Amino acid sequence: MLHIEYAESDYKGTRIDIQPGNVSEIPGLKDIVNHNLIIENPARTFARKMKNGGYEGWGEEDLATEAEVANVISDLWDSEPGMNAIMLLSRALQTVVNLTQTNDIKKRIRI
């Protein structure tokens, strides 16, 4: 059985601890996480698609919305061209926690 635990840490604010049910699975899991689950920064994907004419026929408003979404999401990558899925998940969870705390504070002081 695989156990995944999310927690805060000093490095980038969060960490994910993965504990396989069998110790012999560790090298394989490490390889999968480090090499096979890399997700490209959406800002790079958008730029490449734009350069290759992938948005031909799109209206200006739709294209601007697509660019804005790509830029907002790309903040999770912290200027990295790609990131493994586990670290990306960790950063996304921390962002949700931060936003929730910010919204709770705003409610308390009635902003």
Biopython code that builds the backbone (N, CA, C, O; Angstrom):
import numpy as np
from Bio.PDB.StructureBuilder import StructureBuilder

atoms = [
    (1, "MET", "N", (0.842, -1.175, 0.000)),
    (1, "MET", "CA", (0.000, 0.000, 0.000)),
    (1, "MET", "C", (0.887, 1.239, 0.000)),
    (1, "MET", "O", (1.914, 1.264, 0.678)),
    (2, "LEU", "N", (0.507, 2.252, -0.742)),
    (2, "LEU", "CA", (1.258, 3.493, -0.851)),
    (2, "LEU", "C", (0.644, 4.540, 0.068)),
    (2, "LEU", "O", (-0.570, 4.745, 0.071)),
    (3, "HIS", "N", (1.494, 5.198, 0.846)),
    (3, "HIS", "CA", (1.047, 6.254, 1.758)),
    (3, "HIS", "C", (1.663, 7.570, 1.298)),
    (3, "HIS", "O", (2.883, 7.662, 1.161)),
    (4, "ILE", "N", (0.846, 8.582, 1.058)),
    (4, "ILE", "CA", (1.333, 9.910, 0.679)),
    (4, "ILE", "C", (0.884, 10.890, 1.748)),
    (4, "ILE", "O", (-0.296, 10.954, 2.090)),
    (5, "GLU", "N", (1.842, 11.660, 2.276)),
    (5, "GLU", "CA", (1.546, 12.620, 3.336)),
    (5, "GLU", "C", (1.999, 14.010, 2.915)),
    (5, "GLU", "O", (3.123, 14.175, 2.441)),
    (6, "TYR", "N", (1.149, 15.000, 3.080)),
    (6, "TYR", "CA", (1.449, 16.395, 2.751)),
    (6, "TYR", "C", (1.708, 17.151, 4.046)),
    (6, "TYR", "O", (0.955, 17.015, 5.011)),
    (7, "ALA", "N", (2.783, 17.953, 4.068)),
    (7, "ALA", "CA", (3.086, 18.716, 5.274)),
    (7, "ALA", "C", (3.867, 19.968, 4.922)),
    (7, "ALA", "O", (4.445, 20.067, 3.839)),
    (8, "GLU", "N", (3.882, 20.923, 5.840)),
    (8, "GLU", "CA", (4.676, 22.127, 5.646)),
    (8, "GLU", "C", (6.135, 21.821, 5.976)),
    (8, "GLU", "O", (6.433, 20.988, 6.831)),
    (9, "SER", "N", (7.047, 22.521, 5.271)),
    (9, "SER", "CA", (8.472, 22.387, 5.566)),
    (9, "SER", "C", (9.167, 23.689, 5.210)),
    (9, "SER", "O", (8.537, 24.615, 4.698)),
    (10, "ASP", "N", (10.451, 23.763, 5.478)),
    (10, "ASP", "CA", (11.209, 24.974, 5.195)),
    (10, "ASP", "C", (11.446, 25.176, 3.706)),
    (10, "ASP", "O", (11.571, 26.318, 3.263)),
    (11, "TYR", "N", (11.513, 24.109, 2.923)),
    (11, "TYR", "CA", (11.792, 24.222, 1.498)),
    (11, "TYR", "C", (10.522, 24.548, 0.719)),
    (11, "TYR", "O", (9.613, 23.720, 0.649)),
    (12, "LYS", "N", (10.447, 25.724, 0.143)),
    (12, "LYS", "CA", (9.316, 26.178, -0.679)),
    (12, "LYS", "C", (7.981, 26.053, 0.041)),
    (12, "LYS", "O", (6.931, 26.103, -0.600)),
    (13, "GLY", "N", (8.001, 25.891, 1.354)),
    (13, "GLY", "CA", (6.776, 25.927, 2.123)),
    (13, "GLY", "C", (6.075, 24.596, 2.346)),
    (13, "GLY", "O", (5.288, 24.472, 3.285)),
    (14, "THR", "N", (6.336, 23.600, 1.513)),
    (14, "THR", "CA", (5.633, 22.329, 1.678)),
    (14, "THR", "C", (6.528, 21.154, 1.297)),
    (14, "THR", "O", (7.571, 21.323, 0.666)),
    (15, "ARG", "N", (6.097, 19.966, 1.695)),
    (15, "ARG", "CA", (6.769, 18.745, 1.250)),
    (15, "ARG", "C", (5.728, 17.638, 1.171)),
    (15, "ARG", "O", (4.691, 17.686, 1.833)),
    (16, "ILE", "N", (6.020, 16.659, 0.362)),
    (16, "ILE", "CA", (5.166, 15.483, 0.276)),
    (16, "ILE", "C", (6.024, 14.271, 0.575)),
    (16, "ILE", "O", (7.059, 14.072, -0.061)),
    (17, "ASP", "N", (5.616, 13.472, 1.520)),
    (17, "ASP", "CA", (6.347, 12.278, 1.927)),
    (17, "ASP", "C", (5.631, 11.059, 1.340)),
    (17, "ASP", "O", (4.445, 10.847, 1.590)),
    (18, "ILE", "N", (6.356, 10.267, 0.564)),
    (18, "ILE", "CA", (5.777, 9.078, -0.058)),
    (18, "ILE", "C", (6.399, 7.857, 0.583)),
    (18, "ILE", "O", (7.622, 7.716, 0.598)),
    (19, "GLN", "N", (5.568, 6.970, 1.115)),
    (19, "GLN", "CA", (6.054, 5.769, 1.760)),
    (19, "GLN", "C", (5.396, 4.553, 1.112)),
    (19, "GLN", "O", (4.219, 4.286, 1.353)),
    (20, "PRO", "N", (6.144, 3.814, 0.293)),
    (20, "PRO", "CA", (5.573, 2.627, -0.335)),
    (20, "PRO", "C", (5.375, 1.519, 0.692)),
    (20, "PRO", "O", (6.014, 1.506, 1.744)),
    (21, "GLY", "N", (4.499, 0.611, 0.376)),
    (21, "GLY", "CA", (4.262, -0.513, 1.262)),
    (21, "GLY", "C", (5.435, -1.466, 1.315)),
    (21, "GLY", "O", (5.623, -2.157, 2.317)),
    (22, "ASN", "N", (6.225, -1.519, 0.265)),
    (22, "ASN", "CA", (7.372, -2.411, 0.181)),
    (22, "ASN", "C", (8.609, -1.577, -0.129)),
    (22, "ASN", "O", (8.604, -0.813, -1.094)),
    (23, "VAL", "N", (9.652, -1.706, 0.655)),
    (23, "VAL", "CA", (10.872, -0.917, 0.498)),
    (23, "VAL", "C", (11.491, -1.109, -0.889)),
    (23, "VAL", "O", (12.143, -0.196, -1.396)),
    (24, "SER", "N", (11.307, -2.241, -1.494)),
    (24, "SER", "CA", (11.898, -2.492, -2.818)),
    (24, "SER", "C", (11.280, -1.605, -3.907)),
    (24, "SER", "O", (11.831, -1.507, -5.003)),
    (25, "GLU", "N", (10.152, -0.963, -3.619)),
    (25, "GLU", "CA", (9.504, -0.081, -4.592)),
    (25, "GLU", "C", (10.113, 1.323, -4.618)),
    (25, "GLU", "O", (9.829, 2.088, -5.539)),
    (26, "ILE", "N", (10.932, 1.678, -3.646)),
    (26, "ILE", "CA", (11.461, 3.035, -3.531)),
    (26, "ILE", "C", (12.253, 3.476, -4.763)),
    (26, "ILE", "O", (11.976, 4.559, -5.280)),
    (27, "PRO", "N", (13.216, 2.707, -5.262)),
    (27, "PRO", "CA", (13.958, 3.182, -6.445)),
    (27, "PRO", "C", (13.052, 3.447, -7.652)),
    (27, "PRO", "O", (13.244, 4.430, -8.367)),
    (28, "GLY", "N", (12.087, 2.592, -7.874)),
    (28, "GLY", "CA", (11.166, 2.783, -8.989)),
    (28, "GLY", "C", (10.307, 4.019, -8.815)),
    (28, "GLY", "O", (10.098, 4.767, -9.769)),
    (29, "LEU", "N", (9.803, 4.245, -7.603)),
    (29, "LEU", "CA", (8.996, 5.437, -7.332)),
    (29, "LEU", "C", (9.823, 6.705, -7.490)),
    (29, "LEU", "O", (9.351, 7.702, -8.037)),
    (30, "LYS", "N", (11.062, 6.660, -7.008)),
    (30, "LYS", "CA", (11.934, 7.824, -7.124)),
    (30, "LYS", "C", (12.180, 8.158, -8.591)),
    (30, "LYS", "O", (12.146, 9.328, -8.974)),
    (31, "ASP", "N", (12.424, 7.157, -9.401)),
    (31, "ASP", "CA", (12.648, 7.373, -10.828)),
    (31, "ASP", "C", (11.400, 7.957, -11.493)),
    (31, "ASP", "O", (11.505, 8.882, -12.299)),
    (32, "ILE", "N", (10.239, 7.432, -11.166)),
    (32, "ILE", "CA", (8.990, 7.926, -11.744)),
    (32, "ILE", "C", (8.781, 9.397, -11.381)),
    (32, "ILE", "O", (8.459, 10.214, -12.243)),
    (33, "VAL", "N", (8.964, 9.723, -10.115)),
    (33, "VAL", "CA", (8.739, 11.094, -9.665)),
    (33, "VAL", "C", (9.752, 12.053, -10.282)),
    (33, "VAL", "O", (9.386, 13.145, -10.718)),
    (34, "ASN", "N", (11.017, 11.656, -10.320)),
    (34, "ASN", "CA", (12.063, 12.561, -10.789)),
    (34, "ASN", "C", (12.146, 12.710, -12.298)),
    (34, "ASN", "O", (12.583, 13.751, -12.787)),
    (35, "HIS", "N", (11.737, 11.698, -13.044)),
    (35, "HIS", "CA", (11.956, 11.751, -14.480)),
    (35, "HIS", "C", (10.707, 11.635, -15.346)),
    (35, "HIS", "O", (10.632, 12.258, -16.406)),
    (36, "ASN", "N", (9.761, 10.876, -14.926)),
    (36, "ASN", "CA", (8.635, 10.569, -15.798)),
    (36, "ASN", "C", (7.402, 11.426, -15.582)),
    (36, "ASN", "O", (6.487, 11.399, -16.405)),
    (37, "LEU", "N", (7.355, 12.169, -14.521)),
    (37, "LEU", "CA", (6.163, 12.958, -14.223)),
    (37, "LEU", "C", (6.432, 14.458, -14.332)),
    (37, "LEU", "O", (5.858, 15.249, -13.584)),
    (38, "ILE", "N", (7.306, 14.850, -15.268)),
    (38, "ILE", "CA", (7.620, 16.263, -15.445)),
    (38, "ILE", "C", (6.508, 16.920, -16.266)),
    (38, "ILE", "O", (6.136, 16.433, -17.333)),
    (39, "ILE", "N", (5.992, 18.020, -15.756)),
    (39, "ILE", "CA", (4.924, 18.767, -16.428)),
    (39, "ILE", "C", (5.491, 20.118, -16.835)),
    (39, "ILE", "O", (6.057, 20.841, -16.016)),
    (40, "GLU", "N", (5.331, 20.448, -18.108)),
    (40, "GLU", "CA", (5.871, 21.691, -18.632)),
    (40, "GLU", "C", (5.098, 22.894, -18.093)),
    (40, "GLU", "O", (3.884, 22.838, -17.900)),
    (41, "ASN", "N", (5.827, 23.974, -17.859)),
    (41, "ASN", "CA", (5.238, 25.232, -17.436)),
    (41, "ASN", "C", (4.233, 25.680, -18.501)),
    (41, "ASN", "O", (4.593, 25.760, -19.675)),
    (42, "PRO", "N", (2.996, 25.972, -18.128)),
    (42, "PRO", "CA", (1.981, 26.344, -19.120)),
    (42, "PRO", "C", (2.300, 27.630, -19.886)),
    (42, "PRO", "O", (1.806, 27.823, -20.997)),
    (43, "ALA", "N", (3.109, 28.498, -19.314)),
    (43, "ALA", "CA", (3.507, 29.702, -20.050)),
    (43, "ALA", "C", (4.372, 29.311, -21.248)),
    (43, "ALA", "O", (4.259, 29.913, -22.316)),
    (44, "ARG", "N", (5.229, 28.314, -21.079)),
    (44, "ARG", "CA", (6.049, 27.812, -22.195)),
    (44, "ARG", "C", (5.166, 27.127, -23.236)),
    (44, "ARG", "O", (5.354, 27.310, -24.439)),
    (45, "THR", "N", (4.209, 26.344, -22.765)),
    (45, "THR", "CA", (3.295, 25.664, -23.687)),
    (45, "THR", "C", (2.514, 26.683, -24.499)),
    (45, "THR", "O", (2.364, 26.531, -25.711)),
    (46, "PHE", "N", (2.015, 27.722, -23.838)),
    (46, "PHE", "CA", (1.265, 28.773, -24.518)),
    (46, "PHE", "C", (2.144, 29.471, -25.559)),
    (46, "PHE", "O", (1.723, 29.673, -26.698)),
    (47, "ALA", "N", (3.370, 29.837, -25.162)),
    (47, "ALA", "CA", (4.272, 30.551, -26.080)),
    (47, "ALA", "C", (4.590, 29.699, -27.311)),
    (47, "ALA", "O", (4.600, 30.209, -28.431)),
    (48, "ARG", "N", (4.845, 28.424, -27.110)),
    (48, "ARG", "CA", (5.146, 27.534, -28.233)),
    (48, "ARG", "C", (3.934, 27.395, -29.158)),
    (48, "ARG", "O", (4.063, 27.452, -30.381)),
    (49, "LYS", "N", (2.762, 27.213, -28.557)),
    (49, "LYS", "CA", (1.542, 27.084, -29.364)),
    (49, "LYS", "C", (1.268, 28.368, -30.136)),
    (49, "LYS", "O", (0.831, 28.318, -31.286)),
    (50, "MET", "N", (1.521, 29.517, -29.513)),
    (50, "MET", "CA", (1.331, 30.812, -30.167)),
    (50, "MET", "C", (2.288, 30.939, -31.354)),
    (50, "MET", "O", (1.891, 31.337, -32.449)),
    (51, "LYS", "N", (3.546, 30.594, -31.117)),
    (51, "LYS", "CA", (4.579, 30.688, -32.161)),
    (51, "LYS", "C", (4.260, 29.783, -33.346)),
    (51, "LYS", "O", (4.525, 30.143, -34.494)),
    (52, "ASN", "N", (3.696, 28.617, -33.072)),
    (52, "ASN", "CA", (3.397, 27.642, -34.123)),
    (52, "ASN", "C", (2.031, 27.834, -34.771)),
    (52, "ASN", "O", (1.602, 26.995, -35.563)),
    (53, "GLY", "N", (1.340, 28.929, -34.447)),
    (53, "GLY", "CA", (0.049, 29.219, -35.065)),
    (53, "GLY", "C", (-1.110, 28.435, -34.482)),
    (53, "GLY", "O", (-2.157, 28.305, -35.117)),
    (54, "GLY", "N", (-0.932, 27.919, -33.293)),
    (54, "GLY", "CA", (-1.976, 27.114, -32.660)),
    (54, "GLY", "C", (-3.215, 27.887, -32.245)),
    (54, "GLY", "O", (-4.245, 27.295, -31.923)),
    (55, "TYR", "N", (-3.116, 29.193, -32.254)),
    (55, "TYR", "CA", (-4.263, 30.013, -31.860)),
    (55, "TYR", "C", (-4.864, 30.776, -33.042)),
    (55, "TYR", "O", (-5.621, 31.728, -32.853)),
    (56, "GLU", "N", (-4.529, 30.365, -34.232)),
    (56, "GLU", "CA", (-5.106, 31.019, -35.411)),
    (56, "GLU", "C", (-6.625, 30.890, -35.380)),
    (56, "GLU", "O", (-7.163, 29.822, -35.086)),
    (57, "GLY", "N", (-7.303, 31.985, -35.685)),
    (57, "GLY", "CA", (-8.760, 31.993, -35.683)),
    (57, "GLY", "C", (-9.377, 32.339, -34.339)),
    (57, "GLY", "O", (-10.594, 32.492, -34.237)),
    (58, "TRP", "N", (-8.564, 32.462, -33.323)),
    (58, "TRP", "CA", (-9.074, 32.837, -32.007)),
    (58, "TRP", "C", (-9.332, 34.336, -31.977)),
    (58, "TRP", "O", (-8.589, 35.107, -32.584)),
    (59, "GLY", "N", (-10.363, 34.746, -31.285)),
    (59, "GLY", "CA", (-10.627, 36.164, -31.079)),
    (59, "GLY", "C", (-9.656, 36.736, -30.062)),
    (59, "GLY", "O", (-9.082, 36.001, -29.258)),
    (60, "GLU", "N", (-9.472, 38.050, -30.098)),
    (60, "GLU", "CA", (-8.529, 38.703, -29.173)),
    (60, "GLU", "C", (-8.889, 38.471, -27.715)),
    (60, "GLU", "O", (-8.015, 38.239, -26.881)),
    (61, "GLU", "N", (-10.170, 38.535, -27.414)),
    (61, "GLU", "CA", (-10.604, 38.357, -26.020)),
    (61, "GLU", "C", (-10.324, 36.934, -25.530)),
    (61, "GLU", "O", (-9.833, 36.737, -24.419)),
    (62, "ASP", "N", (-10.643, 35.947, -26.369)),
    (62, "ASP", "CA", (-10.382, 34.549, -25.988)),
    (62, "ASP", "C", (-8.891, 34.297, -25.837)),
    (62, "ASP", "O", (-8.471, 33.596, -24.916)),
    (63, "LEU", "N", (-8.090, 34.857, -26.727)),
    (63, "LEU", "CA", (-6.645, 34.685, -26.663)),
    (63, "LEU", "C", (-6.074, 35.348, -25.407)),
    (63, "LEU", "O", (-5.192, 34.789, -24.755)),
    (64, "ALA", "N", (-6.574, 36.532, -25.071)),
    (64, "ALA", "CA", (-6.121, 37.217, -23.859)),
    (64, "ALA", "C", (-6.481, 36.415, -22.610)),
    (64, "ALA", "O", (-5.694, 36.349, -21.666)),
    (65, "THR", "N", (-7.653, 35.813, -22.602)),
    (65, "THR", "CA", (-8.080, 34.982, -21.466)),
    (65, "THR", "C", (-7.181, 33.758, -21.342)),
    (65, "THR", "O", (-6.763, 33.401, -20.241)),
    (66, "GLU", "N", (-6.885, 33.120, -22.463)),
    (66, "GLU", "CA", (-6.003, 31.943, -22.466)),
    (66, "GLU", "C", (-4.615, 32.310, -21.941)),
    (66, "GLU", "O", (-4.030, 31.569, -21.151)),
    (67, "ALA", "N", (-4.092, 33.453, -22.379)),
    (67, "ALA", "CA", (-2.775, 33.916, -21.923)),
    (67, "ALA", "C", (-2.789, 34.199, -20.426)),
    (67, "ALA", "O", (-1.847, 33.848, -19.715)),
    (68, "GLU", "N", (-3.854, 34.832, -19.950)),
    (68, "GLU", "CA", (-3.954, 35.153, -18.525)),
    (68, "GLU", "C", (-3.996, 33.881, -17.675)),
    (68, "GLU", "O", (-3.329, 33.800, -16.644)),
    (69, "VAL", "N", (-4.769, 32.903, -18.102)),
    (69, "VAL", "CA", (-4.856, 31.636, -17.370)),
    (69, "VAL", "C", (-3.492, 30.955, -17.334)),
    (69, "VAL", "O", (-3.061, 30.485, -16.281)),
    (70, "ALA", "N", (-2.809, 30.900, -18.478)),
    (70, "ALA", "CA", (-1.483, 30.283, -18.538)),
    (70, "ALA", "C", (-0.508, 30.993, -17.603)),
    (70, "ALA", "O", (0.278, 30.341, -16.916)),
    (71, "ASN", "N", (-0.554, 32.316, -17.573)),
    (71, "ASN", "CA", (0.357, 33.074, -16.704)),
    (71, "ASN", "C", (0.059, 32.875, -15.223)),
    (71, "ASN", "O", (0.980, 32.737, -14.418)),
    (72, "VAL", "N", (-1.211, 32.859, -14.861)),
    (72, "VAL", "CA", (-1.575, 32.664, -13.450)),
    (72, "VAL", "C", (-1.150, 31.276, -12.985)),
    (72, "VAL", "O", (-0.546, 31.127, -11.923)),
    (73, "ILE", "N", (-1.464, 30.275, -13.775)),
    (73, "ILE", "CA", (-1.110, 28.900, -13.398)),
    (73, "ILE", "C", (0.397, 28.720, -13.359)),
    (73, "ILE", "O", (0.910, 27.987, -12.513)),
    (74, "SER", "N", (1.118, 29.382, -14.266)),
    (74, "SER", "CA", (2.570, 29.200, -14.344)),
    (74, "SER", "C", (3.296, 29.680, -13.098)),
    (74, "SER", "O", (4.456, 29.321, -12.891)),
    (75, "ASP", "N", (2.645, 30.483, -12.261)),
    (75, "ASP", "CA", (3.270, 30.908, -11.010)),
    (75, "ASP", "C", (3.658, 29.719, -10.132)),
    (75, "ASP", "O", (4.610, 29.806, -9.357)),
    (76, "LEU", "N", (2.936, 28.626, -10.248)),
    (76, "LEU", "CA", (3.260, 27.441, -9.461)),
    (76, "LEU", "C", (4.634, 26.874, -9.823)),
    (76, "LEU", "O", (5.258, 26.198, -9.005)),
    (77, "TRP", "N", (5.102, 27.139, -11.026)),
    (77, "TRP", "CA", (6.384, 26.607, -11.492)),
    (77, "TRP", "C", (7.556, 27.475, -11.029)),
    (77, "TRP", "O", (8.705, 27.051, -11.151)),
    (78, "ASP", "N", (7.300, 28.673, -10.503)),
    (78, "ASP", "CA", (8.344, 29.548, -9.989)),
    (78, "ASP", "C", (9.474, 29.736, -11.008)),
    (78, "ASP", "O", (10.651, 29.588, -10.681)),
    (79, "SER", "N", (9.091, 30.065, -12.251)),
    (79, "SER", "CA", (10.013, 30.325, -13.370)),
    (79, "SER", "C", (10.771, 29.101, -13.868)),
    (79, "SER", "O", (11.655, 29.240, -14.713)),
    (80, "GLU", "N", (10.460, 27.931, -13.380)),
    (80, "GLU", "CA", (11.092, 26.698, -13.881)),
    (80, "GLU", "C", (10.400, 26.270, -15.167)),
    (80, "GLU", "O", (9.187, 26.443, -15.293)),
    (81, "PRO", "N", (11.145, 25.711, -16.133)),
    (81, "PRO", "CA", (10.531, 25.280, -17.393)),
    (81, "PRO", "C", (9.637, 24.046, -17.238)),
    (81, "PRO", "O", (8.696, 23.856, -18.008)),
    (82, "GLY", "N", (9.934, 23.221, -16.250)),
    (82, "GLY", "CA", (9.144, 22.025, -15.986)),
    (82, "GLY", "C", (9.298, 21.625, -14.531)),
    (82, "GLY", "O", (10.252, 22.033, -13.868)),
    (83, "MET", "N", (8.368, 20.833, -14.034)),
    (83, "MET", "CA", (8.413, 20.424, -12.639)),
    (83, "MET", "C", (7.744, 19.065, -12.490)),
    (83, "MET", "O", (6.794, 18.741, -13.203)),
    (84, "ASN", "N", (8.262, 18.270, -11.543)),
    (84, "ASN", "CA", (7.617, 16.964, -11.359)),
    (84, "ASN", "C", (6.253, 17.154, -10.697)),
    (84, "ASN", "O", (6.015, 18.114, -9.964)),
    (85, "ALA", "N", (5.390, 16.217, -10.981)),
    (85, "ALA", "CA", (3.987, 16.327, -10.573)),
    (85, "ALA", "C", (3.804, 16.393, -9.064)),
    (85, "ALA", "O", (2.900, 17.077, -8.584)),
    (86, "ILE", "N", (4.638, 15.702, -8.316)),
    (86, "ILE", "CA", (4.493, 15.700, -6.858)),
    (86, "ILE", "C", (4.793, 17.086, -6.289)),
    (86, "ILE", "O", (4.053, 17.580, -5.439)),
    (87, "MET", "N", (5.879, 17.716, -6.754)),
    (87, "MET", "CA", (6.217, 19.054, -6.272)),
    (87, "MET", "C", (5.149, 20.058, -6.708)),
    (87, "MET", "O", (4.784, 20.962, -5.957)),
    (88, "LEU", "N", (4.663, 19.883, -7.918)),
    (88, "LEU", "CA", (3.614, 20.772, -8.417)),
    (88, "LEU", "C", (2.351, 20.650, -7.563)),
    (88, "LEU", "O", (1.727, 21.656, -7.226)),
    (89, "LEU", "N", (1.984, 19.437, -7.219)),
    (89, "LEU", "CA", (0.839, 19.211, -6.345)),
    (89, "LEU", "C", (1.068, 19.861, -4.989)),
    (89, "LEU", "O", (0.161, 20.480, -4.434)),
    (90, "SER", "N", (2.259, 19.725, -4.462)),
    (90, "SER", "CA", (2.589, 20.328, -3.178)),
    (90, "SER", "C", (2.428, 21.839, -3.218)),
    (90, "SER", "O", (1.847, 22.430, -2.308)),
    (91, "ARG", "N", (2.943, 22.467, -4.274)),
    (91, "ARG", "CA", (2.821, 23.917, -4.406)),
    (91, "ARG", "C", (1.366, 24.348, -4.587)),
    (91, "ARG", "O", (0.947, 25.371, -4.045)),
    (92, "ALA", "N", (0.604, 23.574, -5.340)),
    (92, "ALA", "CA", (-0.806, 23.908, -5.540)),
    (92, "ALA", "C", (-1.573, 23.825, -4.227)),
    (92, "ALA", "O", (-2.396, 24.691, -3.929)),
    (93, "LEU", "N", (-1.307, 22.793, -3.448)),
    (93, "LEU", "CA", (-1.975, 22.663, -2.150)),
    (93, "LEU", "C", (-1.605, 23.820, -1.229)),
    (93, "LEU", "O", (-2.464, 24.347, -0.522)),
    (94, "GLN", "N", (-0.332, 24.219, -1.229)),
    (94, "GLN", "CA", (0.082, 25.330, -0.384)),
    (94, "GLN", "C", (-0.583, 26.627, -0.827)),
    (94, "GLN", "O", (-0.956, 27.453, 0.007)),
    (95, "THR", "N", (-0.732, 26.808, -2.131)),
    (95, "THR", "CA", (-1.406, 28.003, -2.661)),
    (95, "THR", "C", (-2.855, 28.043, -2.205)),
    (95, "THR", "O", (-3.358, 29.098, -1.820)),
    (96, "VAL", "N", (-3.527, 26.905, -2.246)),
    (96, "VAL", "CA", (-4.919, 26.837, -1.783)),
    (96, "VAL", "C", (-4.994, 27.178, -0.294)),
    (96, "VAL", "O", (-5.875, 27.924, 0.131)),
    (97, "VAL", "N", (-4.078, 26.635, 0.485)),
    (97, "VAL", "CA", (-4.060, 26.935, 1.922)),
    (97, "VAL", "C", (-3.837, 28.428, 2.138)),
    (97, "VAL", "O", (-4.526, 29.047, 2.948)),
    (98, "ASN", "N", (-2.874, 29.012, 1.415)),
    (98, "ASN", "CA", (-2.591, 30.444, 1.562)),
    (98, "ASN", "C", (-3.802, 31.288, 1.187)),
    (98, "ASN", "O", (-4.126, 32.249, 1.885)),
    (99, "LEU", "N", (-4.467, 30.941, 0.102)),
    (99, "LEU", "CA", (-5.652, 31.697, -0.319)),
    (99, "LEU", "C", (-6.782, 31.568, 0.693)),
    (99, "LEU", "O", (-7.486, 32.539, 0.972)),
    (100, "THR", "N", (-6.953, 30.382, 1.237)),
    (100, "THR", "CA", (-7.988, 30.157, 2.243)),
    (100, "THR", "C", (-7.714, 31.003, 3.483)),
    (100, "THR", "O", (-8.623, 31.621, 4.038)),
    (101, "GLN", "N", (-6.456, 31.024, 3.911)),
    (101, "GLN", "CA", (-6.099, 31.821, 5.084)),
    (101, "GLN", "C", (-6.306, 33.301, 4.805)),
    (101, "GLN", "O", (-6.791, 34.028, 5.673)),
    (102, "THR", "N", (-5.946, 33.764, 3.607)),
    (102, "THR", "CA", (-6.136, 35.160, 3.235)),
    (102, "THR", "C", (-7.615, 35.518, 3.238)),
    (102, "THR", "O", (-7.996, 36.577, 3.737)),
    (103, "ASN", "N", (-8.453, 34.641, 2.681)),
    (103, "ASN", "CA", (-9.899, 34.895, 2.663)),
    (103, "ASN", "C", (-10.482, 34.894, 4.067)),
    (103, "ASN", "O", (-11.370, 35.693, 4.365)),
    (104, "ASP", "N", (-9.997, 34.009, 4.938)),
    (104, "ASP", "CA", (-10.461, 33.996, 6.328)),
    (104, "ASP", "C", (-10.111, 35.293, 7.030)),
    (104, "ASP", "O", (-10.925, 35.825, 7.785)),
    (105, "ILE", "N", (-8.921, 35.810, 6.796)),
    (105, "ILE", "CA", (-8.499, 37.070, 7.402)),
    (105, "ILE", "C", (-9.368, 38.214, 6.901)),
    (105, "ILE", "O", (-9.795, 39.062, 7.684)),
    (106, "LYS", "N", (-9.634, 38.238, 5.588)),
    (106, "LYS", "CA", (-10.476, 39.291, 5.028)),
    (106, "LYS", "C", (-11.876, 39.262, 5.639)),
    (106, "LYS", "O", (-12.461, 40.310, 5.912)),
    (107, "LYS", "N", (-12.410, 38.057, 5.851)),
    (107, "LYS", "CA", (-13.737, 37.941, 6.452)),
    (107, "LYS", "C", (-13.730, 38.478, 7.885)),
    (107, "LYS", "O", (-14.672, 39.143, 8.316)),
    (108, "ARG", "N", (-12.656, 38.179, 8.612)),
    (108, "ARG", "CA", (-12.573, 38.601, 10.001)),
    (108, "ARG", "C", (-12.487, 40.119, 10.144)),
    (108, "ARG", "O", (-13.031, 40.693, 11.087)),
    (109, "ILE", "N", (-11.796, 40.766, 9.199)),
    (109, "ILE", "CA", (-11.676, 42.226, 9.306)),
    (109, "ILE", "C", (-12.640, 42.937, 8.348)),
    (109, "ILE", "O", (-12.598, 44.158, 8.197)),
    (110, "ARG", "N", (-13.505, 42.151, 7.709)),
    (110, "ARG", "CA", (-14.578, 42.642, 6.855)),
    (110, "ARG", "C", (-14.088, 43.508, 5.695)),
    (110, "ARG", "O", (-14.529, 44.643, 5.514)),
    (111, "ILE", "N", (-13.180, 42.950, 4.929)),
    (111, "ILE", "CA", (-12.716, 43.643, 3.720)),
    (111, "ILE", "C", (-13.588, 43.237, 2.559)),
    (111, "ILE", "O", (-13.378, 43.700, 1.438)),
]
sb = StructureBuilder()
sb.init_structure("model")
sb.init_model(0)
sb.init_chain("A")
sb.init_seg("    ")
for serial, (resi, resn, name, xyz) in enumerate(atoms, 1):
    if name == "N":
        sb.init_residue(resn, " ", resi, " ")
    sb.init_atom(name, np.array(xyz, "f"), 0.0, 1.0, " ", f" {name:<3s}", serial, name[0])
structure = sb.get_structure()
